[in-house]
Amino acid sequence: MPRTMRIVGRHKHIIGATITESVNDDNVRRFTATIRGFQNWRIFEGKTMPDTFKNVIAKVREIRDRIDNDDETVFHEDCTVSS
């Protein structure tokens, strides 16, 4: 049976983006984002470290800025953060 993730928070720390934080029963966290209307950017999945959320925010800002600068290569890259 697949493990299901439940949403524990929606963070709106960044203008133009919403970060959704989910967790499963094994305390594995997943951060996905909607950035400038583009949904389901998987930013991080795994066990968190103390600076994980700071790294997630930095990655979402980077993606947002690249979208704002019309850099379409961002849509073809792996944009996950490794902790």
Backbone as CSV, one residue per row, in Angstrom:
resi,resn,N_x,N_y,N_z,CA_x,CA_y,CA_z,C_x,C_y,C_z
1,MET,0.833,-1.166,0.000,0.000,0.000,0.000,0.896,1.254,0.000
2,PRO,0.639,2.205,-0.892,1.496,3.391,-0.958,1.318,4.278,0.274
3,ARG,2.412,4.887,0.673,2.342,5.815,1.799,1.755,7.121,1.296
4,THR,0.852,7.661,2.068,0.233,8.911,1.650,0.838,10.073,2.423
5,MET,0.952,11.161,1.741,1.480,12.384,2.347,0.287,13.229,2.787
6,ARG,0.428,13.863,3.922,-0.604,14.795,4.359,0.017,16.190,4.462
7,ILE,-0.748,17.168,4.076,-0.262,18.546,4.061,-0.228,19.068,5.492
8,VAL,0.923,19.627,5.876,1.053,20.207,7.206,1.193,21.723,7.160
9,GLY,1.418,22.278,5.976,1.505,23.730,5.895,1.638,24.238,4.487
10,ARG,1.166,25.463,4.307,1.354,26.182,3.058,2.057,27.483,3.428
11,HIS,3.223,27.668,2.873,4.058,28.803,3.231,4.056,29.826,2.098
12,LYS,3.818,31.067,2.455,3.774,32.141,1.459,4.834,33.185,1.784
13,HIS,6.052,32.725,2.001,7.162,33.601,2.348,7.709,34.358,1.144
14,ILE,7.379,33.903,-0.055,7.963,34.451,-1.276,6.851,35.012,-2.152
15,ILE,7.015,36.229,-2.607,6.031,36.836,-3.503,6.003,36.037,-4.799
16,GLY,4.812,35.629,-5.219,4.654,34.894,-6.471,4.793,33.394,-6.333
17,ALA,4.887,32.890,-5.090,5.060,31.445,-4.902,4.388,30.988,-3.605
18,THR,3.925,29.759,-3.624,3.409,29.101,-2.432,4.128,27.779,-2.293
19,ILE,4.695,27.533,-1.126,5.399,26.282,-0.841,4.481,25.416,0.004
20,THR,4.236,24.192,-0.441,3.404,23.260,0.303,4.308,22.236,0.964
21,GLU,4.130,22.072,2.269,4.919,21.119,3.051,4.024,19.934,3.415
22,SER,4.486,18.739,3.073,3.740,17.509,3.369,4.634,16.561,4.145
23,VAL,4.009,15.626,4.866,4.758,14.651,5.660,4.005,13.322,5.614
24,ASN,4.748,12.213,5.730,4.099,10.904,5.823,4.339,10.319,7.211
25,ASP,3.920,9.082,7.428,4.025,8.451,8.744,5.468,8.206,9.178
26,ASP,6.394,8.136,8.234,7.813,7.911,8.553,8.566,9.226,8.763
27,ASN,7.830,10.329,8.855,8.385,11.664,9.042,9.274,12.108,7.871
28,VAL,8.972,11.610,6.687,9.626,12.074,5.466,8.837,13.281,4.983
29,ARG,9.535,14.374,4.755,8.882,15.611,4.338,9.080,15.858,2.850
30,ARG,8.069,16.468,2.264,8.123,16.845,0.857,7.724,18.308,0.756
31,PHE,8.516,19.051,0.009,8.209,20.448,-0.263,7.966,20.580,-1.755
32,THR,6.775,21.016,-2.115,6.452,21.319,-3.506,6.068,22.789,-3.571
33,ALA,6.109,23.346,-4.771,5.807,24.772,-4.891,4.981,25.058,-6.129
34,THR,4.173,26.081,-6.005,3.525,26.709,-7.147,4.222,28.046,-7.323
35,ILE,4.842,28.223,-8.478,5.655,29.415,-8.725,5.120,30.113,-9.967
36,ARG,4.645,31.342,-9.778,4.089,32.142,-10.876,3.009,31.358,-11.642
37,GLY,2.226,30.552,-10.913,1.132,29.800,-11.508,1.523,28.426,-12.031
38,PHE,2.809,28.124,-12.098,3.269,26.814,-12.545,3.307,25.890,-11.329
39,GLN,2.518,24.829,-11.374,2.318,23.976,-10.205,3.243,22.771,-10.180
40,ASN,3.317,22.186,-8.976,3.954,20.891,-8.715,5.455,20.860,-8.972
41,TRP,6.148,21.909,-8.601,7.610,21.875,-8.609,8.033,21.095,-7.376
42,ARG,8.629,19.936,-7.552,9.124,19.187,-6.393,10.492,19.739,-6.032
43,ILE,10.561,20.342,-4.864,11.773,21.027,-4.439,12.623,20.127,-3.545
44,PHE,11.980,19.400,-2.635,12.730,18.548,-1.700,11.833,17.422,-1.220
45,GLU,12.447,16.229,-1.027,11.757,15.120,-0.375,12.787,14.314,0.384
46,GLY,12.545,14.109,1.662,13.454,13.324,2.486,13.402,13.767,3.937
47,LYS,14.376,13.284,4.699,14.510,13.693,6.097,15.096,15.100,6.120
48,THR,14.549,15.935,6.964,14.992,17.324,6.987,16.173,17.529,7.930
49,MET,16.957,18.525,7.591,18.079,18.983,8.398,17.730,20.398,8.876
50,PRO,18.502,20.971,9.794,18.153,22.305,10.306,18.040,23.399,9.241
51,ASP,18.808,23.330,8.166,18.770,24.390,7.157,17.979,24.013,5.906
52,THR,17.197,22.953,5.962,16.455,22.497,4.784,15.494,23.559,4.274
53,PHE,14.701,24.163,5.183,13.705,25.123,4.727,14.366,26.361,4.127
54,LYS,15.501,26.775,4.684,16.240,27.910,4.120,16.681,27.588,2.691
55,ASN,17.138,26.360,2.458,17.557,25.947,1.116,16.367,25.857,0.161
56,VAL,15.222,25.404,0.663,14.013,25.329,-0.159,13.597,26.731,-0.593
57,ILE,13.587,27.668,0.332,13.223,29.048,0.001,14.181,29.628,-1.040
58,ALA,15.467,29.384,-0.875,16.453,29.891,-1.834,16.213,29.301,-3.224
59,LYS,15.917,28.011,-3.305,15.677,27.365,-4.603,14.411,27.905,-5.260
60,VAL,13.354,28.115,-4.472,12.109,28.653,-5.030,12.341,30.070,-5.547
61,ARG,13.092,30.880,-4.818,13.416,32.232,-5.291,14.198,32.174,-6.603
62,GLU,15.154,31.239,-6.671,15.949,31.103,-7.896,15.057,30.733,-9.083
63,ILE,14.169,29.778,-8.902,13.270,29.369,-9.986,12.369,30.532,-10.385
64,ARG,11.790,31.225,-9.396,10.923,32.374,-9.681,11.655,33.445,-10.491
65,ASP,12.876,33.745,-10.080,13.646,34.768,-10.784,13.979,34.341,-12.214
66,ARG,14.266,33.072,-12.398,14.551,32.579,-13.754,13.305,32.636,-14.624
67,ILE,12.150,32.319,-14.063,10.895,32.435,-14.823,10.648,33.894,-15.182
68,ASP,10.863,34.791,-14.221,10.663,36.223,-14.468,11.610,36.763,-15.538
69,ASN,12.789,36.158,-15.668,13.766,36.584,-16.677,13.626,35.817,-17.988
70,ASP,12.498,35.123,-18.161,12.184,34.377,-19.391,13.208,33.295,-19.711
71,ASP,13.786,32.676,-18.693,14.737,31.577,-18.876,13.953,30.264,-18.911
72,GLU,13.611,29.817,-20.115,12.781,28.623,-20.255,13.530,27.331,-19.960
73,THR,14.834,27.386,-19.814,15.590,26.171,-19.499,15.237,25.636,-18.114
74,VAL,14.699,26.484,-17.260,14.327,26.039,-15.913,13.250,24.950,-15.968
75,PHE,12.461,24.913,-17.025,11.391,23.921,-17.158,11.925,22.550,-17.571
76,HIS,13.195,22.476,-17.938,13.763,21.228,-18.418,14.862,20.692,-17.490
77,GLU,15.011,21.276,-16.323,16.076,20.875,-15.392,15.493,20.232,-14.150
78,ASP,16.332,19.473,-13.460,15.981,18.939,-12.153,16.197,20.059,-11.145
79,CYS,15.148,20.479,-10.481,15.241,21.625,-9.575,15.130,21.221,-8.110
80,THR,15.502,20.001,-7.779,15.396,19.578,-6.394,16.610,20.028,-5.594
81,VAL,16.394,20.188,-4.297,17.434,20.569,-3.370,17.910,19.306,-2.669
82,SER,19.206,19.116,-2.561,19.714,17.991,-1.790,20.173,18.507,-0.439
83,SER,19.835,17.746,0.594,20.153,18.205,1.953,21.389,17.560,2.483
